[in-house]
Amino acid sequence: MDDISQQTDAGGSGRRGRGERGAAGRRAARTGGGPGASLPYITRKIGTYEALDEEGLELIERNADTILEEIGIEFRDDEEALQLWAKAGADVRGSRVHFPKGLCRELLKTAPKEFTWHARNPERSVHIGGKATVFAPVYGPPFVRDLEGNRRYATIEDFRNFVKLSYLAPSMHSSGGTVCEPVDVPVNKRHLDMIYSHIKYSDKPFMGSVTAPERAEDTIAMAKLVFGDEFVENNCVTLNLINANSPMVFDGTMLGALKVYARHNQASVVSPFILSGAMSPVTVAGTLTQILAEVLAGAATTQLIRPGSPVLFGTFAASISMQSGAPTFGTPEPSLVSYGAAQLARRLGLPFRTGGSLCASKVPDAQAAHESANTLNMTLLAGTNFVLHAAGWLEGGLVSSYEKFMIDQDQLGMMQKMAEGIDLSAEGQALDAIREVGPGSHYLGCAHTQAHFQTAFYRSALADNNSFEQWEIEGAKRIEDRANALCRSWLDRYEAPPLDPAIDEALLAFIKGRKDSMPDAFT
């Protein structure tokens, strides 16, 4: 019996080895065991889904004007913003601003409909607005789920790893912003290490710090060391997330960062953070009305600071469980909110941000997959221009997951392919192939198939499409196991993009000077 067991084990090992040289080997050859060539930002060749007709859009716009005029928006802890609005003709009562009908829309006429977000490598610069879609990774989680399966607080090493993965992912067009919160670095200094990591370990466009006005100023200063003073003042080199404190409040922190970036001609993504039922009405129409009012007020503020500075119409839309109060994702109502908000943004002439690969699941399981897929498909079909949280989001945004990042970035490749639309060229029509094959035969050996077999369909580096027997021979691995292995391979093979040593030295000197100028603070 023992001899038979040993023979079976040996035979199994042998078969597994042959399997790895076979299907797994071919898969590794296709993917290089690592990332593919970087893909350009998406230029969508498919239509957008529109949930509202003209009458519905006009109704939402009228209701938003009513909110702005009758109820008003709070601008807290920012006397300068209140003075600017009073000078512009708004009715300012304490910290609440009431807007005459049409004032915000008139101010937003100076905001660009489209613009270029520049990377330090010009080949990685992206277009924001129009038919363009740009993917950026998860933003903001204090925790990570690491490659050993642990849920723990994030560190600066995790931050660097996610920047590296974003740099390597072919369909990730930006390295993002706060890809996780490195809690091992003092709160008042970590933004310096984060911005440096984006510059050092990636050459894709990056986002700036918004947690205090002086941190936004540090972002600008570091960007100028990379791009030059004049270039920064005349071009967008950083995109910055400005959340409304819904319902109907902008606080001093967000306004402070918004003002810094607008003064330096950098883009703000004005995004109401909405959990419907808690921070907006439970209805889609009511939520859309509030979102539009908040965006109009916040986005127009950028034009008071510097007319012509870029600004995006953003929203983060989710709902809550009415039983527990916990946020829910991948459900129909937030998708309808995002579809409607995208239409409203296009009518305003502003680029649009929403969606991502959002889920409430605690691990990268089937729940994570279906919630993320529901959200991501909506994001593309809505015609979204900038997609934050496109990869790595887990547990309602509390966790950046390595394995989930790898699974999501594979899905982004599918979205990139989907956005290409239907090829109606002579090759796409394939009439010659149909003539060659004729009735009752097959297309496997025809000239058209042979010419296109390597590129005909999107091929996932993670999905297993083999037989049950082959899957079992190769170790019966689940997708999260394959994602784990691929992630380790990418990080092992990572090589930093070139960075001018003089720029690197200047950045490090700036960081040292800023850190030496203040004591550590962890609150």
C-alpha positions in Angstrom: 0.0 0.0 0.0 2.8 2.4 0.9 4.6 1.5 -2.3 1.4 2.2 -4.3 1.0 5.6 -2.5 4.6 6.5 -3.3 4.1 5.7 -6.9 0.9 7.6 -7.1 2.5 10.7 -5.4 5.5 10.5 -7.7 3.3 10.1 -10.7 1.2 13.0 -9.6 4.2 15.2 -9.2 5.4 14.1 -12.6 2.1 14.9 -14.2 1.9 18.2 -12.4 5.4 19.1 -13.7 4.3 18.3 -17.3 1.1 20.3 -16.8 3.2 23.3 -15.7 5.3 23.0 -18.8 2.1 22.7 -20.8 -0.9 24.9 -20.1 0.7 26.9 -17.3 3.8 27.3 -19.3 1.9 28.6 -22.3 0.0 31.0 -20.0 3.3 32.3 -18.5 4.7 32.8 -22.0 1.7 34.9 -23.0 2.0 37.1 -19.9 5.7 36.9 -19.4 5.1 35.8 -15.9 4.6 39.6 -15.3 3.0 42.7 -16.8 2.5 43.4 -20.5 3.2 46.5 -22.4 1.6 49.6 -20.9 -1.6 50.5 -22.8 -2.7 54.1 -23.6 -5.7 55.6 -21.9 -9.0 54.4 -23.3 -10.7 56.3 -26.2 -14.2 54.9 -26.1 -15.8 53.8 -29.4 -19.0 52.6 -27.8 -22.0 54.6 -26.8 -23.1 55.6 -23.3 -26.2 54.4 -21.5 -28.5 57.2 -20.6 -31.0 56.6 -17.8 -32.8 60.0 -18.0 -34.6 61.7 -20.8 -34.5 65.5 -21.5 -37.5 66.1 -19.3 -36.0 64.2 -16.4 -32.7 66.0 -16.7 -34.4 69.4 -16.7 -36.4 68.4 -13.6 -33.2 67.5 -11.7 -31.5 70.7 -12.8 -34.4 72.8 -11.6 -34.5 71.0 -8.3 -30.8 71.6 -7.8 -31.2 75.3 -8.5 -33.9 75.3 -5.8 -31.5 73.7 -3.3 -28.8 76.2 -4.1 -31.1 79.2 -3.8 -33.5 78.3 -1.0 -31.5 75.9 1.2 -27.9 76.9 0.4 -24.5 75.2 0.9 -22.4 75.5 4.0 -18.7 76.6 3.5 -17.3 76.0 7.0 -14.1 77.4 8.5 -13.1 79.3 5.4 -13.7 83.1 5.5 -11.9 83.6 2.2 -14.4 81.4 0.3 -17.3 83.2 1.9 -15.9 86.5 0.9 -15.3 85.3 -2.7 -18.9 84.2 -3.0 -20.3 87.4 -1.5 -18.2 89.4 -4.0 -19.6 87.1 -6.8 -23.1 88.0 -6.0 -24.2 85.2 -3.7 -26.3 85.7 -0.5 -23.9 84.8 2.4 -25.6 84.2 5.7 -23.0 83.2 8.3 -21.3 80.1 6.8 -24.2 79.3 4.5 -24.1 80.5 0.9 -27.3 81.0 -1.1 -26.8 81.1 -4.9 -28.8 83.1 -7.4 -30.2 80.9 -10.1 -27.7 80.3 -12.9 -24.7 81.9 -11.0 -22.7 78.6 -10.6 -23.4 77.5 -14.2 -22.2 80.9 -15.5 -19.0 80.7 -13.6 -18.3 77.1 -14.9 -18.3 78.3 -18.5 -14.6 79.1 -18.0 -13.7 75.5 -16.9 -12.2 73.4 -19.6 -14.3 70.6 -21.1 -11.1 68.5 -21.7 -7.5 68.8 -20.7 -4.2 66.8 -20.6 -3.0 65.3 -17.3 0.7 65.2 -17.7 3.0 62.5 -16.5 6.8 62.9 -16.0 7.1 60.4 -18.9 5.2 62.2 -21.7 4.3 58.9 -23.2 2.2 58.2 -20.1 0.3 61.5 -20.1 -3.5 61.0 -20.4 -6.5 62.9 -21.7 -9.3 63.9 -19.3 -12.8 64.4 -20.8 -14.5 63.7 -24.0 -14.3 60.1 -25.1 -11.4 59.3 -22.8 -11.5 57.0 -19.8 -8.6 56.8 -17.3 -8.2 54.2 -14.6 -6.5 54.8 -11.3 -6.2 52.4 -8.3 -7.9 52.3 -4.9 -7.6 55.4 -2.7 -7.6 55.9 1.0 -7.8 52.5 2.9 -5.9 52.4 6.3 -5.6 48.6 6.1 -4.2 46.1 3.6 -4.8 42.4 3.0 -1.3 41.2 2.3 0.1 38.3 0.4 0.2 36.1 3.5 -3.6 36.6 4.0 -3.2 39.0 6.9 -5.5 42.0 7.4 -3.3 44.7 9.0 -2.5 48.4 9.1 -0.8 49.6 5.9 2.8 50.7 5.9 4.9 52.9 3.6 6.3 49.6 2.1 2.8 48.6 1.1 2.3 52.1 -0.4 5.4 51.6 -2.5 4.2 48.2 -3.6 0.8 49.4 -4.8 2.5 52.2 -6.7 4.8 49.7 -8.3 1.9 47.4 -9.2 0.0 50.4 -10.7 3.1 51.3 -12.7 3.3 47.7 -14.0 -0.4 47.1 -14.7 -0.9 47.6 -18.5 -4.5 49.0 -18.2 -3.8 51.2 -15.2 -3.3 54.7 -16.6 -2.4 56.5 -13.3 -0.5 55.5 -10.2 -3.3 57.1 -8.2 -3.1 59.0 -4.9 -3.4 57.5 -1.4 -3.3 53.9 -2.5 -3.2 53.0 1.2 -2.6 55.0 4.3 0.9 54.3 5.6 0.3 54.5 9.3 3.9 53.9 10.3 4.8 57.4 9.1 3.8 60.5 11.1 0.5 62.0 9.8 2.0 65.4 9.2 4.9 64.0 7.1 3.6 60.9 5.3 2.3 62.9 2.4 5.9 63.7 1.5 6.9 60.0 1.3 3.7 59.3 -0.6 4.2 61.9 -3.3 7.9 60.9 -3.6 6.9 57.3 -4.0 4.6 58.2 -6.9 7.4 60.1 -8.6 10.2 57.6 -7.9 8.5 54.3 -8.5 6.2 55.2 -11.4 6.2 57.6 -14.3 2.5 57.7 -14.7 0.3 60.7 -13.7 -0.3 60.9 -9.9 -2.7 62.6 -7.5 -1.8 65.1 -4.8 -2.3 65.4 -1.1 -5.6 67.1 0.1 -5.5 66.5 3.9 -4.3 70.0 4.7 -3.6 73.2 2.6 0.2 73.1 3.4 0.3 69.5 2.2 -1.2 70.5 -1.1 1.5 73.3 -1.3 4.1 70.6 -0.7 2.7 68.6 -3.6 2.9 71.6 -5.8 6.5 72.3 -4.7 7.6 68.7 -5.4 5.8 68.7 -8.8 7.7 71.9 -9.7 11.0 70.1 -8.9 10.0 67.5 -11.5 8.3 69.5 -14.2 9.5 73.0 -13.7 7.7 76.1 -12.2 6.4 77.5 -15.5 5.1 74.1 -16.8 3.2 73.4 -13.6 1.5 76.8 -13.6 0.4 76.3 -17.2 -0.4 72.6 -17.3 -2.2 70.0 -15.2 0.3 67.6 -13.5 -1.7 66.5 -10.6 -5.4 65.5 -10.1 -6.8 66.0 -6.6 -9.8 64.6 -4.8 -12.1 67.1 -3.1 -15.0 65.5 -1.2 -18.1 67.4 -0.2 -19.0 66.6 3.3 -22.5 65.6 2.3 -25.2 66.7 2.8 -24.5 70.1 1.5 -21.3 71.0 3.4 -17.7 71.8 2.3 -15.3 71.9 5.2 -12.2 74.0 5.7 -9.7 71.2 4.9 -11.2 70.4 1.5 -11.7 74.0 0.6 -8.1 74.8 1.6 -6.7 72.1 -0.7 -9.1 73.1 -3.5 -7.9 76.7 -3.3 -4.2 75.7 -3.4 -4.7 73.5 -6.5 -6.9 75.9 -8.3 -4.5 78.8 -7.8 -1.7 76.7 -9.4 -4.0 75.5 -12.3 -4.2 71.9 -11.0 -7.3 69.8 -11.4 -9.8 69.3 -8.6 -12.3 66.4 -8.6 -15.2 67.8 -6.7 -17.0 64.6 -5.5 -19.9 64.4 -3.1 -19.4 61.3 -1.0 -22.8 59.8 -0.9 -24.2 56.9 1.1 -27.9 57.1 0.1 -30.2 56.9 3.0 -27.7 58.5 5.3 -26.0 61.3 3.4 -28.7 61.9 0.7 -32.3 60.9 0.2 -33.1 57.2 -0.4 -34.4 58.0 -3.9 -32.3 58.2 -7.0 -33.8 61.5 -8.1 -33.4 63.1 -4.7 -29.8 61.9 -4.5 -29.0 63.2 -8.0 -30.5 66.6 -7.2 -28.3 67.0 -4.1 -25.2 65.8 -5.9 -25.7 68.3 -8.7 -26.2 71.1 -6.2 -23.0 70.2 -4.3 -20.9 69.8 -7.4 -22.1 73.1 -8.8 -21.2 75.0 -5.7 -17.8 73.3 -5.2 -16.7 73.3 -8.8 -17.7 76.9 -9.4 -15.5 77.8 -6.4 -12.4 76.8 -8.4 -13.4 79.3 -11.1 -13.6 82.1 -8.5 -10.0 81.3 -7.5 -8.6 81.0 -11.0 -10.9 81.0 -14.1 -9.9 78.3 -16.5 -8.5 76.0 -13.9 -9.5 72.3 -14.6 -12.3 70.8 -12.5 -14.2 67.5 -12.7 -17.8 66.6 -11.8 -17.3 63.7 -9.4 -19.5 61.5 -7.3 -19.0 58.5 -5.1 -22.4 56.9 -5.0 -23.3 53.9 -2.7 -26.3 53.0 -0.7 -26.7 51.6 2.8 -28.4 48.6 4.4 -31.5 49.9 6.0 -31.2 47.1 8.5 -27.6 47.7 9.7 -26.5 51.0 8.2 -23.5 49.4 6.5 -22.7 50.6 3.0 -23.6 48.3 0.1 -22.1 48.1 -3.3 -22.9 46.7 -6.8 -26.6 47.4 -6.3 -28.9 48.9 -8.9 -29.7 52.3 -7.3 -26.1 53.7 -7.2 -25.7 52.6 -10.8 -28.7 54.6 -11.7 -27.3 57.6 -9.8 -24.0 57.4 -11.7 -25.7 57.1 -15.0 -27.8 60.2 -14.3 -24.8 62.1 -12.9 -22.8 61.4 -16.0 -25.5 62.9 -18.1 -25.6 66.0 -15.9 -21.9 66.4 -16.1 -21.9 66.2 -19.9 -24.6 68.9 -20.0 -22.4 71.1 -17.8 -19.4 70.5 -20.0 -17.3 69.0 -17.3 -15.3 65.8 -17.3 -16.9 63.1 -15.1 -15.6 60.8 -12.3 -17.5 57.9 -10.7 -17.4 54.2 -10.1 -14.5 51.7 -9.9 -14.3 48.1 -8.7 -16.3 48.6 -5.5 -17.4 45.8 -3.1 -18.3 45.2 0.6 -16.7 41.7 0.7 -13.9 41.1 3.2 -11.9 38.8 0.9 -11.6 38.6 -2.9 -14.4 36.1 -3.3 -17.5 35.7 -5.4 -19.3 38.5 -3.6 -16.3 40.8 -4.3 -16.3 39.7 -8.0 -20.0 40.3 -8.7 -20.2 43.6 -6.8 -17.1 44.9 -8.5 -18.2 43.7 -12.0 -21.6 45.4 -11.5 -19.9 48.6 -10.6 -17.2 48.5 -13.2 -19.4 47.7 -16.2 -21.7 50.6 -15.2 -18.6 52.9 -14.9 -17.6 52.2 -18.5 -21.1 52.4 -20.0 -21.8 55.7 -18.2 -19.0 57.3 -20.2 -16.9 58.0 -17.1 -13.7 60.0 -17.8 -11.7 59.4 -14.6 -12.2 56.1 -12.6 -10.8 56.1 -9.1 -10.8 52.8 -7.1 -10.4 50.8 -10.3 -8.4 48.1 -8.6 -7.6 46.8 -5.1 -10.7 48.0 -3.2 -12.0 45.6 -0.6 -14.2 45.8 2.5 -16.1 49.0 1.6 -12.9 50.9 1.1 -11.2 50.0 4.4 -8.7 47.6 2.8 -6.3 47.7 -0.1 -5.9 44.1 -1.2 -3.0 42.8 -3.2 -4.9 39.8 -4.6 -8.0 41.9 -5.4 -5.7 44.5 -7.2 -4.4 41.8 -9.5 -7.9 40.4 -10.2 -9.3 43.9 -10.9 -6.5 45.0 -13.2 -7.2 41.9 -15.3 -10.8 43.1 -15.5 -9.6 46.6 -16.6 -7.9 44.9 -19.6 -11.3 43.5 -20.5 -12.9 47.0 -20.2 -10.1 48.4 -22.4 -11.0 45.8 -25.1 -14.8 46.3 -24.7 -14.4 50.1 -25.2 -12.8 49.5 -28.6 -16.3 48.6 -29.9 -17.1 46.6 -33.1 -14.5 46.5 -35.9 -16.4 47.2 -39.1 -13.3 47.2 -41.4 -13.0 44.6 -44.2 -11.0 42.4 -41.7 -13.7 42.8 -39.1 -16.5 41.9 -41.6 -14.6 38.7 -42.4 -16.5 38.0 -45.6 -13.5 36.3 -47.2 -13.3 33.9 -44.2 -17.0 33.1 -44.6 -16.6 32.5 -48.3 -13.5 30.3 -47.7 -15.1 28.1 -45.1 -18.6 27.7 -46.5 -21.5 25.7 -45.0 -20.8 22.8 -42.7 -17.0 23.3 -42.1 -15.1 25.2 -39.4 -13.0 28.3 -39.1 -10.0 26.9 -37.1 -7.8 26.4 -40.1 -8.9 29.2 -42.4 -6.5 32.0 -43.4 -8.4 34.7 -41.5 -8.3 32.7 -38.2 -4.6 32.0 -38.6 -3.9 35.6 -39.2 -5.7 36.7 -36.0 -5.5 33.8 -33.6 -3.1 35.5 -31.3 -5.1 38.7 -30.9 -8.7 37.6 -31.7 -10.0 37.5 -28.1 -9.0 39.0 -24.8 -6.9 36.5 -22.9 -6.8 36.7 -19.1 -3.6 36.0 -17.2 -5.7 34.8 -14.2 -8.8 33.0 -15.4 -8.6 29.2 -15.7 -10.5 27.9 -18.7 -9.0 24.4 -18.7 -10.7 21.1 -18.0 -11.4 20.0 -14.5 -8.7 17.4 -14.8 -6.0 19.9 -16.0 -7.0 22.3 -13.3 -6.6 19.6 -10.7 -3.2 18.5 -12.1 -2.0 22.1 -11.9 -2.8 22.3 -8.2 -6.6 23.1 -8.1 -5.8 26.7 -7.5 -8.5 29.3 -7.0 -8.2 32.7 -8.7 -7.0 34.4 -5.6 -4.1 31.8 -5.4 -3.2 32.6 -9.0 -3.5 36.4 -8.3 -1.2 36.0 -5.3 1.5 34.2 -7.4 1.2 36.7 -10.2 1.5 39.6 -7.7 4.7 38.2 -6.2 6.1 37.7 -9.7 5.4 41.3 -10.7 7.0 42.7 -7.5 10.0 40.4 -7.9 10.6 41.6 -11.5 9.9 45.3 -10.9 12.4 47.8 -12.2 12.0 51.5 -11.4 11.5 53.8 -14.4 14.4 56.2 -15.0 14.5 59.4 -12.9 17.0 62.2 -13.4 19.5 61.9 -10.4 19.5 65.7 -10.0 15.7 65.7 -9.6 15.8 62.8 -7.2 18.4 64.6 -5.1 16.4 67.8 -5.1 13.2 65.9 -4.0 15.1 64.2 -1.2 16.6 67.5 0.0 13.1 69.1 0.0 11.6 66.2 1.9 14.4 66.4 4.5 14.0 70.1 4.9 10.2 69.9 5.4 10.5 66.9 7.8 13.2 68.7 9.9 11.0 71.8 10.2 8.3 70.1 12.3 8.0 67.5 15.0 6.3 64.2 14.4 2.5 64.1 14.8 0.3 61.0 14.7 -3.0 62.7 15.0 
